[in-house]
Amino acid sequence: MYVGFIATSGFTAFTLAFTHRIFGNMSSKGTIVILPVIYMIVMAIAYVSFPPNPDKITMPMNLITSFRVAGAFTIGLFWWIMGITLGSFWDKLKPDQTTNITSV
């Protein structure tokens, strides 16, 4: 189930990135909002449609809930910092723009 959920997440992200690359030039402001919303909808549908965990939980539920909340917060913080950092490098270095080097 875990691998299926990760695969669903990866394929959805890849498909939406490919879609943004194709249609991004038409209305980039709209795709910045719409594509993450589509991703959240697909992942919510995957979460609801996957079967429940068959393993019995033997730990206190408040410990599990605290771990899940802390995990979600730290993973979100990690990806936010990663996006800001790599986006800053992308804006500074502009690897998508080619330069013409002329020899003297």
C-alpha positions as CSV (number, residue, x, y, z in Angstrom):
1,M,0.0,0.0,0.0
2,Y,2.8,2.4,0.9
3,V,4.6,1.8,-2.5
4,G,1.3,2.3,-4.3
5,F,0.7,5.6,-2.6
6,I,4.2,6.8,-3.3
7,A,3.9,5.7,-6.9
8,T,0.6,7.5,-7.2
9,S,2.2,10.6,-5.8
10,G,5.2,10.4,-8.1
11,F,3.2,9.7,-11.3
12,T,0.8,12.5,-10.5
13,A,3.6,15.0,-9.8
14,F,5.3,13.9,-13.1
15,T,2.2,14.2,-15.1
16,L,1.3,17.7,-13.7
17,A,4.9,18.9,-14.2
18,F,4.7,17.7,-17.8
19,T,1.4,19.4,-18.2
20,H,2.8,22.6,-16.8
21,R,5.7,22.4,-19.2
22,I,3.3,22.1,-22.2
23,F,0.6,24.6,-21.1
24,G,2.6,26.8,-18.8
25,N,3.3,29.4,-21.4
26,M,-0.4,30.0,-22.0
27,S,-1.4,31.1,-18.6
28,S,1.3,30.5,-16.0
29,K,-0.5,32.4,-13.2
30,G,-3.5,30.1,-13.5
31,T,-1.4,26.9,-13.6
32,I,0.5,27.9,-10.5
33,V,-2.7,27.7,-8.5
34,I,-4.6,25.0,-10.5
35,L,-1.9,22.3,-10.7
36,P,-1.3,22.0,-6.9
37,V,-5.0,21.9,-6.3
38,I,-5.3,19.1,-8.9
39,Y,-2.5,17.3,-7.1
40,M,-4.2,17.6,-3.7
41,I,-7.5,16.3,-5.2
42,V,-5.8,13.3,-6.7
43,M,-3.9,12.5,-3.5
44,A,-7.1,12.9,-1.4
45,I,-8.9,10.5,-3.8
46,A,-6.0,8.0,-3.5
47,Y,-6.1,8.3,0.3
48,V,-9.8,7.6,0.4
49,S,-9.7,4.8,-2.1
50,F,-6.8,2.8,-0.7
51,P,-7.8,0.0,1.7
52,P,-7.2,0.7,5.4
53,N,-4.2,-0.7,7.2
54,P,-4.8,-4.3,8.4
55,D,-2.3,-4.2,11.2
56,K,-3.5,-3.7,14.8
57,I,-2.3,-0.6,16.5
58,T,-0.7,-1.5,19.9
59,M,0.7,2.0,20.8
60,P,-1.2,4.8,22.5
61,M,-3.2,6.8,19.9
62,N,-2.0,10.2,21.1
63,L,1.6,9.2,20.5
64,I,0.8,8.1,17.0
65,T,-1.2,11.3,16.3
66,S,1.6,13.5,17.7
67,F,4.1,11.7,15.5
68,R,2.0,12.1,12.4
69,V,1.5,15.8,13.1
70,A,5.2,16.4,13.8
71,G,6.1,14.4,10.7
72,A,3.8,16.3,8.4
73,F,5.0,19.6,9.7
74,T,8.7,18.7,9.3
75,I,8.3,17.2,5.9
76,G,6.3,20.3,4.8
77,L,9.0,22.6,6.2
78,F,11.7,20.6,4.5
79,W,10.1,20.8,1.1
80,W,9.3,24.5,1.5
81,I,12.9,25.3,2.4
82,M,14.1,23.1,-0.5
83,G,11.8,24.9,-2.9
84,I,12.8,28.3,-1.8
85,T,16.5,27.4,-1.9
86,L,16.5,25.7,-5.3
87,G,14.1,28.3,-6.7
88,S,16.6,31.1,-5.6
89,F,19.4,29.3,-7.3
90,W,17.4,28.8,-10.4
91,D,16.5,32.5,-10.5
92,K,20.1,33.5,-9.9
93,L,21.8,31.1,-12.3
94,K,19.1,31.0,-15.0
95,P,20.1,27.5,-16.4
96,D,17.1,27.6,-18.8
97,Q,18.6,30.5,-20.7
98,T,21.3,29.9,-23.2
99,T,24.2,32.3,-23.7
100,N,26.2,32.9,-26.8
101,I,30.0,32.7,-26.1
102,T,32.1,34.3,-28.8
103,S,35.8,33.7,-29.0
104,V,38.1,36.7,-29.4
